[in-house]
Amino acid sequence: MEGFDLLSEAMKSYTPNFNYILFDVSTFSDADILGPIELRLSFTALRDIHSDDPKILKQMIYHAIDVIYTVDMKDVA
């Protein structure tokens, strides 16, 4: 961070130090996206949201609704 060396030691302790990993989910297939359902739905939406094909977007939305309904019904049972 530019100017970090100019901060006092007291102020440096309040400066966050983030670590992160970037994933390009645009190349992931449905079989590649694993984990909890919320994560799978999020990654699928991130992958498909930039599609120019309305059929893909429609399919993604219907799939998400179906999965959420299925999960919700399991909670009721």
Residue pairs with C-beta under 8 A, 6 or more apart in sequence:
1 15
4 12
4 15
7 15
25 33
25 43
25 46
25 47
26 47
26 50
28 43
28 47
30 44
33 39
33 40
33 43
33 44
33 47
34 40
37 67
37 71
40 67
41 64
41 67
41 68
44 60
44 63
44 64
45 60
45 64
48 56
48 57
48 59
48 60
49 57
49 60
51 57
